[in-house]
Amino acid sequence: MKAKFLGISFEASFLTVALMSIVLILDKSGKVFLCFLCAIIHECGHLLAMMLFSVKPKSVVLRLFDIVIDADTDKSFLADLVITLSGPILNFLTAILFYFMSYPMFVISVFIGAFNLLPLETFDGGHVLTLILSEKLCVVAVRRILRTLTFILLLPLFFIGILVLFYSKYNYSLLLISLYLLAILFTK
């Protein structure tokens, strides 16, 4: 599914939309909707910072576990750093507001902001690490370091996901996210 709005291409596969719809329908607690809402707030942080630095987004692609924003122009180091960190920062700022309004939203917003700061290849923390290492190292070395670090960090997340599923009997989200990220790592 594709749409264009304000010159920005928005895209989501039918499978992604169908699976998200099914999960939202089956979620009796409403927490999945809150997670989606906090993820949208996170991405709005990136988009607001892009506007601040006059960086025009070319496309926004909704995938099963993440959203990818692609920009038309090259960015300076500072602009790229601020744009990358603005998603988690907006999560933390809205968490302060949510603390007084909705404790579940507070927890989810803090978790999404902190989780995105992990130095994993497709996360904001991984992009920040790439920016910093790229100042001193060649692209091949940076890629090798980031892929190795991602693998090392994903293994414990995967096993924690198994433990969470085992003890909760229903919470498989961390396990699925870990498997998804491992699949991305090995298919690149």
C-alpha positions as a Markdown table, in Angstrom:
| # | Residue | x | y | z |
|---|---|---|---|---|
| 1 | Met | 0.0 | 0.0 | 0.0 |
| 2 | Lys | 1.4 | 3.4 | -1.0 |
| 3 | Ala | 0.2 | 6.9 | -0.6 |
| 4 | Lys | 1.8 | 10.3 | -1.1 |
| 5 | Phe | 1.2 | 13.2 | 1.3 |
| 6 | Leu | 3.0 | 16.6 | 1.1 |
| 7 | Gly | 5.4 | 15.1 | -1.3 |
| 8 | Ile | 6.4 | 12.3 | 1.0 |
| 9 | Ser | 5.8 | 8.7 | 0.0 |
| 10 | Phe | 4.2 | 6.6 | 2.7 |
| 11 | Glu | 4.4 | 2.8 | 2.3 |
| 12 | Ala | 3.3 | -0.3 | 4.2 |
| 13 | Ser | 3.0 | -3.8 | 2.9 |
| 14 | Phe | -0.4 | -5.5 | 3.0 |
| 15 | Leu | 1.0 | -8.2 | 5.3 |
| 16 | Thr | 2.3 | -5.6 | 7.8 |
| 17 | Val | -1.1 | -3.8 | 7.9 |
| 18 | Ala | -3.0 | -7.1 | 8.1 |
| 19 | Leu | -0.8 | -8.4 | 11.0 |
| 20 | Met | -0.9 | -5.1 | 12.9 |
| 21 | Ser | -4.7 | -5.0 | 12.5 |
| 22 | Ile | -5.1 | -8.6 | 13.8 |
| 23 | Val | -2.8 | -7.8 | 16.8 |
| 24 | Leu | -4.8 | -4.6 | 17.6 |
| 25 | Ile | -8.1 | -6.5 | 17.4 |
| 26 | Leu | -6.9 | -9.4 | 19.5 |
| 27 | Asp | -5.3 | -7.1 | 22.2 |
| 28 | Lys | -7.8 | -6.9 | 25.0 |
| 29 | Ser | -5.6 | -4.9 | 27.2 |
| 30 | Gly | -5.0 | -2.0 | 24.8 |
| 31 | Lys | -1.3 | -2.0 | 25.5 |
| 32 | Val | -0.4 | -2.8 | 21.9 |
| 33 | Phe | -2.3 | 0.4 | 20.8 |
| 34 | Leu | -0.3 | 2.4 | 23.4 |
| 35 | Cys | 2.9 | 0.9 | 22.0 |
| 36 | Phe | 1.9 | 2.0 | 18.5 |
| 37 | Leu | 1.1 | 5.4 | 19.8 |
| 38 | Cys | 4.5 | 5.8 | 21.5 |
| 39 | Ala | 6.2 | 4.5 | 18.4 |
| 40 | Ile | 4.4 | 7.2 | 16.3 |
| 41 | Ile | 5.5 | 9.8 | 18.9 |
| 42 | His | 9.1 | 8.6 | 18.5 |
| 43 | Glu | 9.0 | 8.9 | 14.7 |
| 44 | Cys | 7.4 | 12.4 | 15.0 |
| 45 | Gly | 10.5 | 13.4 | 17.0 |
| 46 | His | 12.6 | 12.5 | 14.1 |
| 47 | Leu | 10.3 | 14.3 | 11.6 |
| 48 | Leu | 10.2 | 17.4 | 13.8 |
| 49 | Ala | 14.0 | 17.5 | 13.9 |
| 50 | Met | 14.2 | 17.0 | 10.2 |
| 51 | Met | 12.0 | 20.0 | 9.7 |
| 52 | Leu | 14.2 | 22.0 | 12.1 |
| 53 | Phe | 17.3 | 21.2 | 9.9 |
| 54 | Ser | 15.4 | 21.7 | 6.6 |
| 55 | Val | 15.8 | 18.0 | 5.7 |
| 56 | Lys | 12.9 | 16.8 | 3.6 |
| 57 | Pro | 11.8 | 13.2 | 4.2 |
| 58 | Lys | 11.5 | 11.3 | 0.9 |
| 59 | Ser | 9.7 | 8.3 | 2.2 |
| 60 | Val | 8.3 | 6.7 | 5.3 |
| 61 | Val | 8.0 | 2.9 | 5.3 |
| 62 | Leu | 6.1 | 1.0 | 7.9 |
| 63 | Arg | 7.5 | -2.4 | 8.6 |
| 64 | Leu | 6.4 | -5.0 | 11.1 |
| 65 | Phe | 8.6 | -3.9 | 13.9 |
| 66 | Asp | 10.0 | -0.5 | 12.8 |
| 67 | Ile | 9.4 | 2.5 | 10.7 |
| 68 | Val | 12.1 | 3.7 | 8.2 |
| 69 | Ile | 12.3 | 7.4 | 7.3 |
| 70 | Asp | 14.5 | 8.1 | 4.2 |
| 71 | Ala | 15.7 | 11.7 | 3.5 |
| 72 | Asp | 16.5 | 13.3 | 0.2 |
| 73 | Thr | 19.6 | 15.3 | 1.3 |
| 74 | Asp | 22.9 | 14.6 | 3.0 |
| 75 | Lys | 23.0 | 15.9 | 6.5 |
| 76 | Ser | 25.9 | 17.4 | 8.5 |
| 77 | Phe | 27.2 | 15.4 | 11.5 |
| 78 | Leu | 25.4 | 17.6 | 14.0 |
| 79 | Ala | 22.1 | 17.5 | 12.0 |
| 80 | Asp | 22.2 | 13.7 | 11.6 |
| 81 | Leu | 23.0 | 13.3 | 15.3 |
| 82 | Val | 20.2 | 15.6 | 16.5 |
| 83 | Ile | 17.7 | 14.0 | 14.1 |
| 84 | Thr | 18.7 | 10.5 | 15.3 |
| 85 | Leu | 18.5 | 11.4 | 19.0 |
| 86 | Ser | 15.3 | 13.4 | 18.7 |
| 87 | Gly | 13.0 | 10.3 | 18.6 |
| 88 | Pro | 14.2 | 8.9 | 22.0 |
| 89 | Ile | 14.3 | 12.5 | 23.4 |
| 90 | Leu | 10.7 | 13.1 | 22.4 |
| 91 | Asn | 9.8 | 9.7 | 24.0 |
| 92 | Phe | 11.5 | 10.8 | 27.3 |
| 93 | Leu | 9.8 | 14.3 | 27.2 |
| 94 | Thr | 6.4 | 12.9 | 26.6 |
| 95 | Ala | 7.0 | 10.3 | 29.3 |
| 96 | Ile | 7.2 | 13.1 | 31.8 |
| 97 | Leu | 3.8 | 14.2 | 30.7 |
| 98 | Phe | 2.4 | 10.7 | 30.7 |
| 99 | Tyr | 3.7 | 10.1 | 34.2 |
| 100 | Phe | 1.0 | 12.4 | 35.5 |
| 101 | Met | -1.7 | 11.1 | 33.0 |
| 102 | Ser | -1.2 | 7.4 | 32.3 |
| 103 | Tyr | 1.4 | 5.2 | 34.0 |
| 104 | Pro | 1.3 | 2.6 | 31.3 |
| 105 | Met | 2.0 | 5.3 | 28.6 |
| 106 | Phe | 4.9 | 6.5 | 30.8 |
| 107 | Val | 6.5 | 3.1 | 31.1 |
| 108 | Ile | 6.0 | 2.3 | 27.3 |
| 109 | Ser | 7.4 | 5.7 | 26.3 |
| 110 | Val | 10.5 | 5.3 | 28.5 |
| 111 | Phe | 11.0 | 1.7 | 27.2 |
| 112 | Ile | 10.7 | 2.7 | 23.5 |
| 113 | Gly | 13.1 | 5.6 | 24.0 |
| 114 | Ala | 15.6 | 3.6 | 25.9 |
| 115 | Phe | 15.3 | 0.5 | 23.7 |
| 116 | Asn | 16.0 | 2.6 | 20.6 |
| 117 | Leu | 19.2 | 3.9 | 22.2 |
| 118 | Leu | 20.7 | 0.4 | 22.2 |
| 119 | Pro | 23.7 | 0.2 | 19.8 |
| 120 | Leu | 22.0 | -2.2 | 17.5 |
| 121 | Glu | 22.4 | -1.9 | 13.7 |
| 122 | Thr | 18.9 | -0.8 | 12.8 |
| 123 | Phe | 18.3 | 1.3 | 16.0 |
| 124 | Asp | 18.9 | 4.9 | 16.7 |
| 125 | Gly | 21.7 | 4.0 | 19.1 |
| 126 | Gly | 23.4 | 2.0 | 16.3 |
| 127 | His | 23.1 | 5.0 | 14.0 |
| 128 | Val | 24.7 | 7.3 | 16.6 |
| 129 | Leu | 27.5 | 4.8 | 17.1 |
| 130 | Thr | 28.0 | 4.6 | 13.3 |
| 131 | Leu | 28.2 | 8.4 | 13.1 |
| 132 | Ile | 30.8 | 8.6 | 15.9 |
| 133 | Leu | 32.9 | 5.7 | 14.7 |
| 134 | Ser | 32.8 | 7.0 | 11.1 |
| 135 | Glu | 34.7 | 10.0 | 12.2 |
| 136 | Lys | 37.7 | 7.9 | 13.0 |
| 137 | Leu | 37.3 | 4.6 | 11.1 |
| 138 | Cys | 36.6 | 3.4 | 7.5 |
| 139 | Val | 33.1 | 2.2 | 6.5 |
| 140 | Val | 34.1 | -1.5 | 6.5 |
| 141 | Ala | 35.5 | -1.4 | 10.0 |
| 142 | Val | 32.5 | 0.5 | 11.3 |
| 143 | Arg | 30.1 | -2.0 | 9.7 |
| 144 | Arg | 32.0 | -4.9 | 11.1 |
| 145 | Ile | 32.1 | -3.4 | 14.6 |
| 146 | Leu | 28.4 | -2.6 | 14.5 |
| 147 | Arg | 27.3 | -6.0 | 13.2 |
| 148 | Thr | 29.4 | -7.8 | 15.8 |
| 149 | Leu | 28.1 | -5.6 | 18.6 |
| 150 | Thr | 24.5 | -6.1 | 17.4 |
| 151 | Phe | 24.9 | -9.9 | 17.4 |
| 152 | Ile | 26.5 | -9.9 | 20.9 |
| 153 | Leu | 23.6 | -7.8 | 22.3 |
| 154 | Leu | 20.9 | -9.7 | 20.5 |
| 155 | Leu | 21.8 | -13.1 | 21.9 |
| 156 | Pro | 21.0 | -12.1 | 25.5 |
| 157 | Leu | 17.8 | -10.3 | 24.4 |
| 158 | Phe | 16.8 | -13.5 | 22.6 |
| 159 | Phe | 17.3 | -15.6 | 25.7 |
| 160 | Ile | 15.6 | -13.1 | 27.9 |
| 161 | Gly | 12.7 | -13.2 | 25.4 |
| 162 | Ile | 12.5 | -17.0 | 25.9 |
| 163 | Leu | 12.5 | -16.6 | 29.7 |
| 164 | Val | 9.8 | -13.9 | 29.6 |
| 165 | Leu | 7.7 | -16.2 | 27.4 |
| 166 | Phe | 8.3 | -19.2 | 29.6 |
| 167 | Tyr | 7.4 | -17.4 | 32.8 |
| 168 | Ser | 4.6 | -15.2 | 31.5 |
| 169 | Lys | 3.1 | -17.9 | 29.2 |
| 170 | Tyr | 1.9 | -15.2 | 26.8 |
| 171 | Asn | 4.4 | -12.4 | 26.4 |
| 172 | Tyr | 6.4 | -13.2 | 23.3 |
| 173 | Ser | 7.2 | -9.6 | 22.1 |
| 174 | Leu | 10.9 | -9.5 | 23.1 |
| 175 | Leu | 11.4 | -12.9 | 21.6 |
| 176 | Leu | 9.8 | -11.9 | 18.3 |
| 177 | Ile | 11.7 | -8.6 | 18.1 |
| 178 | Ser | 15.0 | -10.4 | 18.8 |
| 179 | Leu | 14.3 | -13.0 | 16.1 |
| 180 | Tyr | 13.3 | -10.2 | 13.7 |
| 181 | Leu | 16.5 | -8.2 | 14.3 |
| 182 | Leu | 18.6 | -11.4 | 14.0 |
| 183 | Ala | 16.9 | -12.1 | 10.7 |
| 184 | Ile | 17.7 | -8.6 | 9.5 |
| 185 | Leu | 21.3 | -9.0 | 10.6 |
| 186 | Phe | 21.8 | -12.3 | 8.7 |
| 187 | Thr | 20.0 | -11.3 | 5.6 |
| 188 | Lys | 22.0 | -8.1 | 4.9 |
